[in-house]
Each structure stands twice: as C-alpha cells, then as structure tokens.
Amino acid sequence: MRVIGKVDSLWRYPVKSMRGEELKEAFVGFSGVYGDRLFAFKDAAAPGGFPYLTAREQQDMLLYRPRFQNSDKAAKPPNLTEAEDMAPGITPIFADSAELALNVETPSGEVLAVDDPALIDQLRTGLKDKHALTLLRSDRALTDCRPVSLFSLQTTRQLGEEIETVLDKRRFRANVYMDLEAVDGFSEDGLVGKTLQIGSKVVLSILERDPRCKMITLDPDTAESNPKILRIVAKGHDGMAGIYSAVLVEGAVKPGDEIKLL
C-alpha cells in the first residue's frame, strides 16, 4: 500500500447537468456519491441510449443551482451507523423522497421545487417543441458511465498550460478532485486497472479513462463555451481526461483524506 496523494475536494451534482455543490464529507456507496445526480430531465428529443437534457443542448443549465431542502438528511444514509455495525457491513438505504426534496435556484434568482412545472418551462426556453421534458428521480446516481469520477489538480493545470489559460477544475464535473504526488498531469491514466483506498475505508476499482464531450468547454460560472479545450483534449489526449471507478467498499470520505494505491 502506497500513498499517492490526497483528496482536494468532493463534489456532487443533485440534478444532472446543473451546477454542483462542494461537500465537507461524502458518503460513497456502490451506486455513487450519496445525493449525486439524483434527478435528471428526460428529453423526448434525445437518443434512447442517453435520454437526458444536458448543457450540451441547453448551456444555461449550468447556471441553475440545486439545493436539498434538508441538507442534514441529504448528507448520508439515515441508517448508516446501524448498517455499518452489522457484520460484514450492510448496504444502507437512501432517505425517503420527502427527506431528499430539492429546490432549484434559477439564473434569475427564482427558487422553484425541482418538480415544479415552471422549472421545465424555463429549461425549455429557446429549445424546439420536440424537446418535451419529464423529471426523472433515481436512488442510483444517473451518471453517464460509472458511479464515481476522479480528476487530478495536476491534469487541470497541465491542460491550462496547453490551452494557455487558467482552467477551473469544475469544468470537468468530477466527484473526487485529487492532489497527487506526481508532478505531471494525466498521471491518473496509469491507475486504470488498479485499486485505490480513500481514507480509512472506501475502496475504488479504477475502470477506465473518462471520454470527454462539449461539457468541458463550458465555463461553470457563465456557461460560455471555449471549444479549444475539447480540441486540445481530443488531439493531445485521445479525447480522454480523468478516470472512472466502481465502488468495492462503501464509506465516508472527506477533503484531506489520503489516497492509497493497493
């Protein structure tokens, strides 16, 4: 076992493609980070394999701020302590729907419940009629590919140097941002096929590199696009940046936790 870095910050995205929230602690379960991508908007015009409205089609989605109405209930499973005390460690349950109710602050500052039809009306602004939207809710994180994504600060810095601008790490919408001991960016690519432990308990199997799309071109604060970022990633890094993982052992992690290669 070797320490290769530490957790810089933890993030979840309660509504797919909307703004993320930074966490002081995160419960990382088999289905992903607790409360991550719990909601999404199904788009009738989207392909069947990826049926969601995202900022690819509606860039202003990034400017919407989801917030759980009861932040304490949304922090971790309600029966976590009892479940962990039952050998060999029982998978905890999610809180019920009422305890995970969500509000969304729109770019204009209006606050709406996530299931308010007025929110759908706003999200459809500027879209064609074929984009009929339906709210989806799932206890499993509605991620693109794998439950937990990781990205290093070193990769953020290297891409910024290649693009000749300072990049905000939030463009890459990871769950775990890592501060690795390796100096160079993209060193996380070498972790594919290996196993990491984060903190005292969580164990992740690193499955693959993260294929990138238009999302990384969008500024997380303004939603303005810089296509050069995706071109550089496509040309210099096979269109990949960051890594995806599956969860082998559940548990809580926090910023500053050591990341160990098993």
Order of alpha helices (4+ residues) and beta strands (2+ residues): beta-beta-beta-beta-beta-beta-alpha-beta-beta-alpha-beta-beta-alpha-beta-beta-beta-alpha-beta-beta-beta
